[in-house]
Amino acid sequence: MRSSTARLMVGASEHCADLLYATGMFVPDPFVWLEVSGRSCALLSPLEVDRARAEARVQEVIDQGEMEKKSKREPAHPAERFLLALEALLRAKRVRSVAVPEWTPAGTVEWLRGEGIRVEVGAEPFFPEREIKTKEEITAITRGQRQAEAGMARGWEVLRAARVQRGGRLAWSGKALTSERLRGEIDAAVVRAGGLPARTIVAGGLQACDPHEAGHGPLRANEAVILDIFPRDQRSGYFGDLTRTVVKGRASEALRRQYDAVFRGQQLALKSMKAGADGAALHARIKEGFTTAGYSTEVREGRWVGFFHGTGHSLGLEIHEAPRFSAGKFKAGQVMTVEPGLYFPGTGGVRIEDLVVITRSGIRNLTRCPKFLEL
Protein backbone atom coordinates (compact mmCIF):
# COMPACT_ATOMS: atom_id res chain seq x y z
CA MET A 1 0.00 0.00 0.00
CA ARG A 2 1.42 3.38 -0.97
CA SER A 3 1.63 6.26 1.46
CA SER A 4 -1.68 8.19 1.61
CA THR A 5 -3.73 10.64 3.66
CA ALA A 6 -6.03 8.76 5.99
CA ARG A 7 -8.91 9.67 8.29
CA LEU A 8 -8.22 8.98 11.97
CA MET A 9 -10.23 9.11 15.18
CA VAL A 10 -8.97 8.31 18.67
CA GLY A 11 -11.46 8.16 21.53
CA ALA A 12 -14.16 6.15 23.31
CA SER A 13 -17.41 5.62 21.44
CA GLU A 14 -19.44 5.64 24.65
CA HIS A 15 -18.62 9.35 24.84
CA CYS A 16 -17.90 10.25 21.20
CA ALA A 17 -20.79 10.40 18.74
CA ASP A 18 -18.54 10.32 15.65
CA LEU A 19 -16.90 7.09 16.76
CA LEU A 20 -20.25 5.53 17.62
CA TYR A 21 -21.60 6.61 14.23
CA ALA A 22 -18.63 5.05 12.45
CA THR A 23 -18.55 1.75 14.34
CA GLY A 24 -22.04 1.23 15.76
CA MET A 25 -20.41 -0.17 18.89
CA PHE A 26 -20.21 1.17 22.45
CA VAL A 27 -16.66 1.04 23.83
CA PRO A 28 -15.86 2.70 27.19
CA ASP A 29 -12.10 3.11 26.67
CA PRO A 30 -10.15 4.88 23.92
CA PHE A 31 -9.53 3.01 20.69
CA VAL A 32 -8.48 3.84 17.15
CA TRP A 33 -10.63 4.11 14.03
CA LEU A 34 -8.64 4.47 10.82
CA GLU A 35 -9.84 4.77 7.25
CA VAL A 36 -7.40 4.41 4.36
CA SER A 37 -8.59 4.57 0.76
CA GLY A 38 -12.19 4.00 1.87
CA ARG A 39 -11.37 0.90 3.94
CA SER A 40 -11.86 1.21 7.69
CA CYS A 41 -10.27 -0.62 10.58
CA ALA A 42 -10.44 -0.44 14.37
CA LEU A 43 -7.54 -0.96 16.75
CA LEU A 44 -8.82 -2.15 20.14
CA SER A 45 -7.57 -3.78 23.30
CA PRO A 46 -7.78 -7.60 23.49
CA LEU A 47 -10.74 -7.11 25.85
CA GLU A 48 -12.86 -5.74 22.98
CA VAL A 49 -11.52 -7.54 19.90
CA ASP A 50 -13.92 -10.49 19.76
CA ARG A 51 -16.95 -8.31 20.42
CA ALA A 52 -15.78 -5.83 17.78
CA ARG A 53 -15.45 -8.55 15.18
CA ALA A 54 -19.11 -9.39 15.79
CA GLU A 55 -20.49 -5.87 16.17
CA ALA A 56 -18.29 -3.14 14.71
CA ARG A 57 -19.07 -1.65 11.31
CA VAL A 58 -15.49 -1.82 10.05
CA GLN A 59 -13.72 -3.95 7.47
CA GLU A 60 -10.91 -4.99 9.82
CA VAL A 61 -10.48 -5.37 13.58
CA ILE A 62 -6.91 -5.28 14.85
CA ASP A 63 -5.67 -6.44 18.25
CA GLN A 64 -3.81 -3.67 20.07
CA GLY A 65 -1.61 -6.28 21.76
CA GLU A 66 -0.38 -7.52 18.39
CA MET A 67 0.44 -3.98 17.28
CA GLU A 68 2.32 -3.32 20.51
CA LYS A 69 4.62 -6.24 19.66
CA LYS A 70 5.44 -4.56 16.35
CA SER A 71 6.50 -1.30 17.98
CA LYS A 72 10.19 -0.51 17.58
CA ARG A 73 10.66 0.83 21.12
CA GLU A 74 9.58 0.34 24.70
CA PRO A 75 6.96 2.67 26.16
CA ALA A 76 8.25 5.42 28.45
CA HIS A 77 5.13 5.04 30.61
CA PRO A 78 2.10 2.69 30.58
CA ALA A 79 -0.17 5.17 28.75
CA GLU A 80 2.29 5.31 25.84
CA ARG A 81 1.64 1.64 24.97
CA PHE A 82 -1.57 2.69 23.25
CA LEU A 83 0.17 5.43 21.25
CA LEU A 84 2.99 3.11 20.22
CA ALA A 85 0.41 0.62 18.97
CA LEU A 86 -1.18 3.45 16.98
CA GLU A 87 2.21 4.39 15.52
CA ALA A 88 2.84 0.77 14.55
CA LEU A 89 -0.58 0.61 12.87
CA LEU A 90 0.09 3.77 10.84
CA ARG A 91 3.48 2.40 9.82
CA ALA A 92 1.94 -0.93 8.79
CA LYS A 93 -0.65 0.90 6.67
CA ARG A 94 2.04 3.19 5.18
CA VAL A 95 0.22 6.25 6.45
CA ARG A 96 2.24 9.45 6.96
CA SER A 97 -0.60 11.97 6.82
CA VAL A 98 -3.92 11.91 8.69
CA ALA A 99 -7.03 14.07 8.90
CA VAL A 100 -8.56 14.17 12.37
CA PRO A 101 -11.73 15.81 13.75
CA GLU A 102 -11.57 19.01 15.76
CA TRP A 103 -12.38 17.23 19.04
CA THR A 104 -9.14 15.16 18.88
CA PRO A 105 -7.12 15.64 22.12
CA ALA A 106 -4.27 18.11 21.67
CA GLY A 107 -1.88 15.64 23.31
CA THR A 108 -2.64 13.02 20.65
CA VAL A 109 -2.15 15.54 17.84
CA GLU A 110 1.18 16.71 19.25
CA TRP A 111 2.37 13.13 19.82
CA LEU A 112 1.57 12.19 16.22
CA ARG A 113 3.37 15.25 14.88
CA GLY A 114 6.32 14.37 17.07
CA GLU A 115 6.40 10.98 15.32
CA GLY A 116 6.62 12.70 11.95
CA ILE A 117 2.95 12.24 11.02
CA ARG A 118 1.35 15.17 9.22
CA VAL A 119 -1.91 15.98 11.03
CA GLU A 120 -4.74 18.06 9.56
CA VAL A 121 -7.27 19.10 12.21
CA GLY A 122 -10.58 19.71 10.47
CA ALA A 123 -13.01 22.48 11.41
CA GLU A 124 -15.89 20.94 9.48
CA PRO A 125 -18.02 18.00 10.69
CA PHE A 126 -16.11 14.73 10.29
CA PHE A 127 -19.28 12.98 9.11
CA PRO A 128 -21.45 15.64 7.47
CA GLU A 129 -23.84 12.88 6.44
CA ARG A 130 -24.97 12.69 10.09
CA GLU A 131 -27.17 15.71 9.35
CA ILE A 132 -29.56 13.65 7.19
CA LYS A 133 -30.98 10.69 9.06
CA THR A 134 -31.48 7.27 7.50
CA LYS A 135 -34.63 5.22 7.94
CA GLU A 136 -32.81 3.12 10.57
CA GLU A 137 -31.69 6.22 12.46
CA ILE A 138 -35.21 7.64 12.48
CA THR A 139 -36.47 4.34 13.88
CA ALA A 140 -33.90 4.57 16.69
CA ILE A 141 -34.79 8.21 17.41
CA THR A 142 -38.47 7.26 17.51
CA ARG A 143 -37.66 4.64 20.15
CA GLY A 144 -35.99 7.38 22.19
CA GLN A 145 -39.10 9.51 21.82
CA ARG A 146 -41.34 6.69 23.01
CA GLN A 147 -39.08 6.34 26.06
CA ALA A 148 -39.47 10.06 26.74
CA GLU A 149 -43.24 9.66 26.43
CA ALA A 150 -43.19 6.81 28.93
CA GLY A 151 -41.43 9.12 31.36
CA MET A 152 -43.90 11.92 30.68
CA ALA A 153 -46.86 9.60 31.30
CA ARG A 154 -45.39 8.61 34.67
CA GLY A 155 -44.78 12.25 35.57
CA TRP A 156 -48.39 13.13 34.86
CA GLU A 157 -49.57 10.07 36.79
CA VAL A 158 -47.71 11.15 39.90
CA LEU A 159 -48.81 14.78 39.62
CA ARG A 160 -52.45 13.75 39.21
CA ALA A 161 -52.20 11.56 42.32
CA ALA A 162 -50.48 14.27 44.37
CA ARG A 163 -52.43 16.01 47.14
CA VAL A 164 -52.38 19.74 47.76
CA GLN A 165 -51.23 20.60 51.27
CA ARG A 166 -51.61 23.80 53.23
CA GLY A 167 -49.68 26.58 51.53
CA GLY A 168 -50.04 24.92 48.12
CA ARG A 169 -47.20 22.44 48.42
CA LEU A 170 -47.75 19.07 46.79
CA ALA A 171 -47.45 15.75 48.60
CA TRP A 172 -47.33 12.28 47.13
CA SER A 173 -47.06 8.87 48.74
CA GLY A 174 -46.86 10.38 52.21
CA LYS A 175 -44.04 12.84 51.53
CA ALA A 176 -43.49 16.23 49.95
CA LEU A 177 -43.40 15.98 46.17
CA THR A 178 -40.16 17.60 45.09
CA SER A 179 -38.57 18.04 41.70
CA GLU A 180 -36.06 15.40 42.74
CA ARG A 181 -38.72 12.79 43.62
CA LEU A 182 -40.74 13.41 40.48
CA ARG A 183 -37.57 13.26 38.38
CA GLY A 184 -36.76 9.90 39.95
CA GLU A 185 -40.18 8.53 38.98
CA ILE A 186 -39.86 9.84 35.43
CA ASP A 187 -36.33 8.49 35.04
CA ALA A 188 -37.33 5.06 36.35
CA ALA A 189 -40.09 4.89 33.75
CA VAL A 190 -37.62 5.87 31.04
CA VAL A 191 -35.26 3.07 32.09
CA ARG A 192 -38.08 0.53 32.12
CA ALA A 193 -38.94 1.61 28.56
CA GLY A 194 -35.35 1.00 27.42
CA GLY A 195 -33.83 4.47 27.69
CA LEU A 196 -31.10 6.21 29.67
CA PRO A 197 -32.27 9.47 31.27
CA ALA A 198 -29.99 12.49 31.08
CA ARG A 199 -30.64 15.29 33.62
CA THR A 200 -34.39 15.32 33.14
CA ILE A 201 -35.83 18.78 33.83
CA VAL A 202 -38.60 19.07 36.41
CA ALA A 203 -38.74 22.79 37.12
CA GLY A 204 -41.67 24.62 38.70
CA GLY A 205 -42.51 28.21 39.51
CA LEU A 206 -39.66 30.68 39.17
CA GLN A 207 -37.22 27.83 38.36
CA ALA A 208 -39.18 27.18 35.15
CA CYS A 209 -38.12 30.63 33.94
CA ASP A 210 -34.55 29.35 33.53
CA PRO A 211 -34.77 27.00 30.50
CA HIS A 212 -31.98 24.63 31.57
CA GLU A 213 -32.66 24.64 35.32
CA ALA A 214 -33.06 20.96 36.29
CA GLY A 215 -35.36 21.84 39.18
CA HIS A 216 -35.05 21.30 42.90
CA GLY A 217 -37.17 21.46 46.02
CA PRO A 218 -40.92 21.24 46.64
CA LEU A 219 -43.43 21.54 43.80
CA ARG A 220 -46.56 23.62 44.25
CA ALA A 221 -50.13 23.54 43.03
CA ASN A 222 -51.36 26.13 40.51
CA GLU A 223 -47.86 26.80 39.17
CA ALA A 224 -46.37 25.90 35.81
CA VAL A 225 -44.08 22.88 35.88
CA ILE A 226 -41.83 22.26 32.88
CA LEU A 227 -41.07 18.59 32.22
CA ASP A 228 -38.27 18.22 29.66
CA ILE A 229 -37.23 14.60 29.05
CA PHE A 230 -34.41 13.72 26.64
CA PRO A 231 -33.42 10.06 27.06
CA ARG A 232 -30.88 8.08 25.07
CA ASP A 233 -32.05 4.81 23.58
CA GLN A 234 -29.92 2.13 25.26
CA ARG A 235 -29.82 -0.07 22.19
CA SER A 236 -28.61 2.51 19.66
CA GLY A 237 -27.45 5.61 21.51
CA TYR A 238 -29.91 7.90 19.69
CA PHE A 239 -31.81 10.52 21.66
CA GLY A 240 -35.43 11.52 21.97
CA ASP A 241 -36.52 14.94 23.25
CA LEU A 242 -39.91 15.95 24.65
CA THR A 243 -41.17 18.91 26.70
CA ARG A 244 -44.58 19.66 28.15
CA THR A 245 -45.70 22.34 30.59
CA VAL A 246 -48.43 21.41 33.06
CA VAL A 247 -50.16 22.76 36.14
CA LYS A 248 -51.43 20.65 39.03
CA GLY A 249 -54.63 22.52 39.85
CA ARG A 250 -55.78 25.75 38.23
CA ALA A 251 -53.62 27.96 36.05
CA SER A 252 -53.96 31.72 36.34
CA GLU A 253 -55.49 33.59 33.42
CA ALA A 254 -52.08 35.13 32.68
CA LEU A 255 -50.47 31.68 32.53
CA ARG A 256 -53.25 30.38 30.26
CA ARG A 257 -52.68 33.25 27.83
CA GLN A 258 -48.93 32.63 27.89
CA TYR A 259 -49.45 28.90 27.26
CA ASP A 260 -51.81 29.63 24.37
CA ALA A 261 -49.25 31.97 22.80
CA VAL A 262 -46.55 29.28 22.96
CA PHE A 263 -48.95 26.69 21.57
CA ARG A 264 -49.82 28.97 18.63
CA GLY A 265 -46.13 29.66 18.03
CA GLN A 266 -45.36 25.96 17.89
CA GLN A 267 -48.31 25.33 15.57
CA LEU A 268 -47.02 28.03 13.24
CA ALA A 269 -43.66 26.27 13.11
CA LEU A 270 -45.13 22.80 12.60
CA LYS A 271 -47.34 24.03 9.74
CA SER A 272 -44.55 26.02 8.05
CA MET A 273 -41.62 23.61 8.21
CA LYS A 274 -40.62 21.71 5.07
CA ALA A 275 -37.55 21.17 2.92
CA GLY A 276 -36.43 24.54 1.58
CA ALA A 277 -38.14 26.63 4.26
CA ASP A 278 -35.88 29.15 5.99
CA GLY A 279 -35.44 28.35 9.68
CA ALA A 280 -34.14 31.78 10.68
CA ALA A 281 -37.08 33.52 9.00
CA LEU A 282 -39.53 31.18 10.71
CA HIS A 283 -37.90 31.75 14.09
CA ALA A 284 -38.21 35.51 13.53
CA ARG A 285 -41.92 35.14 12.67
CA ILE A 286 -42.55 33.21 15.89
CA LYS A 287 -40.68 35.78 17.96
CA GLU A 288 -42.52 38.64 16.24
CA GLY A 289 -45.83 36.92 16.95
CA PHE A 290 -44.93 36.71 20.63
CA THR A 291 -44.02 40.41 20.68
CA THR A 292 -47.29 41.35 19.00
CA ALA A 293 -49.16 39.32 21.62
CA GLY A 294 -47.44 41.33 24.37
CA TYR A 295 -44.53 39.01 25.12
CA SER A 296 -41.41 41.02 24.31
CA THR A 297 -37.95 39.53 24.68
CA GLU A 298 -35.75 41.79 26.79
CA VAL A 299 -33.71 42.08 29.96
CA ARG A 300 -35.76 43.01 33.02
CA GLU A 301 -34.20 43.48 36.43
CA GLY A 302 -31.02 41.74 35.32
CA ARG A 303 -32.53 38.63 33.69
CA TRP A 304 -33.86 37.70 30.29
CA VAL A 305 -37.61 37.35 29.81
CA GLY A 306 -39.65 36.38 26.76
CA PHE A 307 -38.35 34.03 24.06
CA PHE A 308 -34.57 34.04 24.40
CA HIS A 309 -33.54 30.65 23.01
CA GLY A 310 -33.74 28.95 19.63
CA THR A 311 -36.91 27.42 18.25
CA GLY A 312 -35.20 24.05 17.96
CA HIS A 313 -32.18 21.99 17.03
CA SER A 314 -31.25 18.78 15.34
CA LEU A 315 -30.49 15.67 17.37
CA GLY A 316 -29.28 12.11 16.87
CA LEU A 317 -26.34 10.51 18.64
CA GLU A 318 -25.97 13.84 20.46
CA ILE A 319 -28.81 15.72 22.09
CA HIS A 320 -27.73 18.92 20.31
CA GLU A 321 -26.43 18.33 16.81
CA ALA A 322 -25.90 20.56 13.81
CA PRO A 323 -27.81 22.18 12.33
CA ARG A 324 -29.67 24.51 14.62
CA PHE A 325 -33.20 25.52 13.66
CA SER A 326 -32.03 28.92 12.40
CA ALA A 327 -28.91 27.72 10.60
CA GLY A 328 -30.37 27.90 7.08
CA LYS A 329 -32.94 26.17 4.94
CA PHE A 330 -34.34 22.86 6.10
CA LYS A 331 -33.46 19.67 4.23
CA ALA A 332 -35.51 16.52 3.81
CA GLY A 333 -34.34 13.89 6.29
CA GLN A 334 -33.29 16.27 9.04
CA VAL A 335 -34.72 15.55 12.49
CA MET A 336 -35.55 18.71 14.44
CA THR A 337 -36.99 19.64 17.80
CA VAL A 338 -39.65 22.35 17.73
CA GLU A 339 -39.69 23.98 21.15
CA PRO A 340 -40.66 27.65 21.45
CA GLY A 341 -41.01 28.99 24.96
CA LEU A 342 -41.91 32.07 26.99
CA TYR A 343 -40.49 32.83 30.43
CA PHE A 344 -41.74 35.54 32.79
CA PRO A 345 -41.10 35.56 36.55
CA GLY A 346 -44.39 36.09 38.32
CA THR A 347 -46.29 34.05 35.73
CA GLY A 348 -43.91 31.20 35.05
CA GLY A 349 -42.16 29.43 32.21
CA VAL A 350 -43.87 27.64 29.34
CA ARG A 351 -42.19 25.42 26.76
CA ILE A 352 -43.78 22.88 24.41
CA GLU A 353 -41.54 20.55 22.39
CA ASP A 354 -42.17 18.00 19.66
CA LEU A 355 -39.69 16.06 17.52
CA VAL A 356 -40.19 16.01 13.76
CA VAL A 357 -38.66 14.73 10.54
CA ILE A 358 -38.43 17.23 7.68
CA THR A 359 -39.99 16.06 4.41
CA ARG A 360 -40.28 17.64 0.96
CA SER A 361 -43.88 18.67 1.61
CA GLY A 362 -43.88 19.30 5.36
CA ILE A 363 -43.00 17.30 8.46
CA ARG A 364 -43.62 13.93 10.06
CA ASN A 365 -44.17 14.38 13.78
CA LEU A 366 -42.51 11.59 15.77
CA THR A 367 -44.30 12.72 18.94
CA ARG A 368 -47.58 11.18 20.12
CA CYS A 369 -47.80 12.90 23.50
CA PRO A 370 -50.90 15.13 23.93
CA LYS A 371 -50.72 18.82 24.85
CA PHE A 372 -52.73 20.39 27.66
CA LEU A 373 -52.02 22.73 30.53
CA GLU A 374 -54.03 21.64 33.55
CA LEU A 375 -53.93 18.21 35.19
C-alpha positions in Angstrom: 0.0 0.0 0.0 1.4 3.4 -1.0 1.6 6.3 1.5 -1.7 8.2 1.6 -3.7 10.6 3.7 -6.0 8.8 6.0 -8.9 9.7 8.3 -8.2 9.0 12.0 -10.2 9.1 15.2 -9.0 8.3 18.7 -11.5 8.2 21.5 -14.2 6.2 23.3 -17.4 5.6 21.4 -19.4 5.6 24.6 -18.6 9.3 24.8 -17.9 10.2 21.2 -20.8 10.4 18.7 -18.5 10.3 15.6 -16.9 7.1 16.8 -20.2 5.5 17.6 -21.6 6.6 14.2 -18.6 5.0 12.5 -18.5 1.8 14.3 -22.0 1.2 15.8 -20.4 -0.2 18.9 -20.2 1.2 22.4 -16.7 1.0 23.8 -15.9 2.7 27.2 -12.1 3.1 26.7 -10.2 4.9 23.9 -9.5 3.0 20.7 -8.5 3.8 17.1 -10.6 4.1 14.0 -8.6 4.5 10.8 -9.8 4.8 7.2 -7.4 4.4 4.4 -8.6 4.6 0.8 -12.2 4.0 1.9 -11.4 0.9 3.9 -11.9 1.2 7.7 -10.3 -0.6 10.6 -10.4 -0.4 14.4 -7.5 -1.0 16.8 -8.8 -2.1 20.1 -7.6 -3.8 23.3 -7.8 -7.6 23.5 -10.7 -7.1 25.8 -12.9 -5.7 23.0 -11.5 -7.5 19.9 -13.9 -10.5 19.8 -17.0 -8.3 20.4 -15.8 -5.8 17.8 -15.4 -8.6 15.2 -19.1 -9.4 15.8 -20.5 -5.9 16.2 -18.3 -3.1 14.7 -19.1 -1.7 11.3 -15.5 -1.8 10.0 -13.7 -3.9 7.5 -10.9 -5.0 9.8 -10.5 -5.4 13.6 -6.9 -5.3 14.8 -5.7 -6.4 18.2 -3.8 -3.7 20.1 -1.6 -6.3 21.8 -0.4 -7.5 18.4 0.4 -4.0 17.3 2.3 -3.3 20.5 4.6 -6.2 19.7 5.4 -4.6 16.3 6.5 -1.3 18.0 10.2 -0.5 17.6 10.7 0.8 21.1 9.6 0.3 24.7 7.0 2.7 26.2 8.2 5.4 28.4 5.1 5.0 30.6 2.1 2.7 30.6 -0.2 5.2 28.8 2.3 5.3 25.8 1.6 1.6 25.0 -1.6 2.7 23.3 0.2 5.4 21.3 3.0 3.1 20.2 0.4 0.6 19.0 -1.2 3.5 17.0 2.2 4.4 15.5 2.8 0.8 14.6 -0.6 0.6 12.9 0.1 3.8 10.8 3.5 2.4 9.8 1.9 -0.9 8.8 -0.6 0.9 6.7 2.0 3.2 5.2 0.2 6.3 6.5 2.2 9.4 7.0 -0.6 12.0 6.8 -3.9 11.9 8.7 -7.0 14.1 8.9 -8.6 14.2 12.4 -11.7 15.8 13.8 -11.6 19.0 15.8 -12.4 17.2 19.0 -9.1 15.2 18.9 -7.1 15.6 22.1 -4.3 18.1 21.7 -1.9 15.6 23.3 -2.6 13.0 20.7 -2.1 15.5 17.8 1.2 16.7 19.2 2.4 13.1 19.8 1.6 12.2 16.2 3.4 15.3 14.9 6.3 14.4 17.1 6.4 11.0 15.3 6.6 12.7 12.0 2.9 12.2 11.0 1.3 15.2 9.2 -1.9 16.0 11.0 -4.7 18.1 9.6 -7.3 19.1 12.2 -10.6 19.7 10.5 -13.0 22.5 11.4 -15.9 20.9 9.5 -18.0 18.0 10.7 -16.1 14.7 10.3 -19.3 13.0 9.1 -21.4 15.6 7.5 -23.8 12.9 6.4 -25.0 12.7 10.1 -27.2 15.7 9.3 -29.6 13.6 7.2 -31.0 10.7 9.1 -31.5 7.3 7.5 -34.6 5.2 7.9 -32.8 3.1 10.6 -31.7 6.2 12.5 -35.2 7.6 12.5 -36.5 4.3 13.9 -33.9 4.6 16.7 -34.8 8.2 17.4 -38.5 7.3 17.5 -37.7 4.6 20.2 -36.0 7.4 22.2 -39.1 9.5 21.8 -41.3 6.7 23.0 -39.1 6.3 26.1 -39.5 10.1 26.7 -43.2 9.7 26.4 -43.2 6.8 28.9 -41.4 9.1 31.4 -43.9 11.9 30.7 -46.9 9.6 31.3 -45.4 8.6 34.7 -44.8 12.2 35.6 -48.4 13.1 34.9 -49.6 10.1 36.8 -47.7 11.1 39.9 -48.8 14.8 39.6 -52.4 13.8 39.2 -52.2 11.6 42.3 -50.5 14.3 44.4 -52.4 16.0 47.1 -52.4 19.7 47.8 -51.2 20.6 51.3 -51.6 23.8 53.2 -49.7 26.6 51.5 -50.0 24.9 48.1 -47.2 22.4 48.4 -47.7 19.1 46.8 -47.4 15.7 48.6 -47.3 12.3 47.1 -47.1 8.9 48.7 -46.9 10.4 52.2 -44.0 12.8 51.5 -43.5 16.2 49.9 -43.4 16.0 46.2 -40.2 17.6 45.1 -38.6 18.0 41.7 -36.1 15.4 42.7 -38.7 12.8 43.6 -40.7 13.4 40.5 -37.6 13.3 38.4 -36.8 9.9 39.9 -40.2 8.5 39.0 -39.9 9.8 35.4 -36.3 8.5 35.0 -37.3 5.1 36.4 -40.1 4.9 33.8 -37.6 5.9 31.0 -35.3 3.1 32.1 -38.1 0.5 32.1 -38.9 1.6 28.6 -35.3 1.0 27.4 -33.8 4.5 27.7 -31.1 6.2 29.7 -32.3 9.5 31.3 -30.0 12.5 31.1 -30.6 15.3 33.6 -34.4 15.3 33.1 -35.8 18.8 33.8 -38.6 19.1 36.4 -38.7 22.8 37.1 -41.7 24.6 38.7 -42.5 28.2 39.5 -39.7 30.7 39.2 -37.2 27.8 38.4 -39.2 27.2 35.2 -38.1 30.6 33.9 -34.5 29.3 33.5 -34.8 27.0 30.5 -32.0 24.6 31.6 -32.7 24.6 35.3 -33.1 21.0 36.3 -35.4 21.8 39.2 -35.1 21.3 42.9 -37.2 21.5 46.0 -40.9 21.2 46.6 -43.4 21.5 43.8 -46.6 23.6 44.2 -50.1 23.5 43.0 -51.4 26.1 40.5 -47.9 26.8 39.2 -46.4 25.9 35.8 -44.1 22.9 35.9 -41.8 22.3 32.9 -41.1 18.6 32.2 -38.3 18.2 29.7 -37.2 14.6 29.0 -34.4 13.7 26.6 -33.4 10.1 27.1 -30.9 8.1 25.1 -32.0 4.8 23.6 -29.9 2.1 25.3 -29.8 -0.1 22.2 -28.6 2.5 19.7 -27.4 5.6 21.5 -29.9 7.9 19.7 -31.8 10.5 21.7 -35.4 11.5 22.0 -36.5 14.9 23.3 -39.9 16.0 24.7 -41.2 18.9 26.7 -44.6 19.7 28.1 -45.7 22.3 30.6 -48.4 21.4 33.1 -50.2 22.8 36.1 -51.4 20.7 39.0 -54.6 22.5 39.8 -55.8 25.7 38.2 -53.6 28.0 36.1 -54.0 31.7 36.3 -55.5 33.6 33.4 -52.1 35.1 32.7 -50.5 31.7 32.5 -53.2 30.4 30.3 -52.7 33.3 27.8 -48.9 32.6 27.9 -49.4 28.9 27.3 -51.8 29.6 24.4 -49.2 32.0 22.8 -46.6 29.3 23.0 -48.9 26.7 21.6 -49.8 29.0 18.6 -46.1 29.7 18.0 -45.4 26.0 17.9 -48.3 25.3 15.6 -47.0 28.0 13.2 -43.7 26.3 13.1 -45.1 22.8 12.6 -47.3 24.0 9.7 -44.5 26.0 8.0 -41.6 23.6 8.2 -40.6 21.7 5.1 -37.6 21.2 2.9 -36.4 24.5 1.6 -38.1 26.6 4.3 -35.9 29.1 6.0 -35.4 28.3 9.7 -34.1 31.8 10.7 -37.1 33.5 9.0 -39.5 31.2 10.7 -37.9 31.7 14.1 -38.2 35.5 13.5 -41.9 35.1 12.7 -42.5 33.2 15.9 -40.7 35.8 18.0 -42.5 38.6 16.2 -45.8 36.9 17.0 -44.9 36.7 20.6 -44.0 40.4 20.7 -47.3 41.3 19.0 -49.2 39.3 21.6 -47.4 41.3 24.4 -44.5 39.0 25.1 -41.4 41.0 24.3 -38.0 39.5 24.7 -35.8 41.8 26.8 -33.7 42.1 30.0 -35.8 43.0 33.0 -34.2 43.5 36.4 -31.0 41.7 35.3 -32.5 38.6 33.7 -33.9 37.7 30.3 -37.6 37.4 29.8 -39.7 36.4 26.8 -38.4 34.0 24.1 -34.6 34.0 24.4 -33.5 30.6 23.0 -33.7 28.9 19.6 -36.9 27.4 18.2 -35.2 24.1 18.0 -32.2 22.0 17.0 -31.3 18.8 15.3 -30.5 15.7 17.4 -29.3 12.1 16.9 -26.3 10.5 18.6 -26.0 13.8 20.5 -28.8 15.7 22.1 -27.7 18.9 20.3 -26.4 18.3 16.8 -25.9 20.6 13.8 -27.8 22.2 12.3 -29.7 24.5 14.6 -33.2 25.5 13.7 -32.0 28.9 12.4 -28.9 27.7 10.6 -30.4 27.9 7.1 -32.9 26.2 4.9 -34.3 22.9 6.1 -33.5 19.7 4.2 -35.5 16.5 3.8 -34.3 13.9 6.3 -33.3 16.3 9.0 -34.7 15.6 12.5 -35.6 18.7 14.4 -37.0 19.6 17.8 -39.7 22.4 17.7 -39.7 24.0 21.1 -40.7 27.7 21.4 -41.0 29.0 25.0 -41.9 32.1 27.0 -40.5 32.8 30.4 -41.7 35.5 32.8 -41.1 35.6 36.5 -44.4 36.1 38.3 -46.3 34.0 35.7 -43.9 31.2 35.0 -42.2 29.4 32.2 -43.9 27.6 29.3 -42.2 25.4 26.8 -43.8 22.9 24.4 -41.5 20.6 22.4 -42.2 18.0 19.7 -39.7 16.1 17.5 -40.2 16.0 13.8 -38.7 14.7 10.5 -38.4 17.2 7.7 -40.0 16.1 4.4 -40.3 17.6 1.0 -43.9 18.7 1.6 -43.9 19.3 5.4 -43.0 17.3 8.5 -43.6 13.9 10.1 -44.2 14.4 13.8 -42.5 11.6 15.8 -44.3 12.7 18.9 -47.6 11.2 20.1 -47.8 12.9 23.5 -50.9 15.1 23.9 -50.7 18.8 24.9 -52.7 20.4 27.7 -52.0 22.7 30.5 -54.0 21.6 33.6 -53.9 18.2 35.2 
